Amino acid sequence: VRNVGVILGVTASTSLFFGLLFLSAARCCAAPVQ
């Protein structure tokens, strides 16, 4: 497989994006509780 670096890069950026999205959503959901 030649495009291992490309696949890893896309996977890393996608997981990072969803991680930030999850953190922001958790922060917004947790704010009214406090």
C-alpha positions in Angstrom: 0.0 0.0 0.0 1.5 3.3 -1.1 -0.8 5.8 0.5 -0.4 4.7 4.1 0.8 8.2 5.1 -2.2 9.8 3.5 -4.6 7.4 5.2 -2.9 8.0 8.6 -3.0 11.7 8.1 -6.7 11.7 7.2 -7.5 9.4 10.0 -5.6 11.5 12.5 -7.2 14.8 11.4 -10.7 13.3 11.4 -10.2 11.8 14.9 -8.8 15.2 16.1 -11.8 17.0 14.5 -14.4 14.7 16.2 -12.5 14.9 19.5 -12.7 18.7 19.5 -16.3 18.5 18.5 -17.0 16.1 21.3 -15.2 18.2 23.8 -17.1 21.4 22.8 -20.4 19.5 22.9 -19.6 18.1 26.3 -18.6 21.6 27.6 -21.8 23.1 26.3 -23.9 20.3 27.8 -22.1 20.5 31.1 -22.3 24.3 31.5 -26.0 24.6 32.4 -25.6 21.8 34.9 -23.1 23.7 36.9 
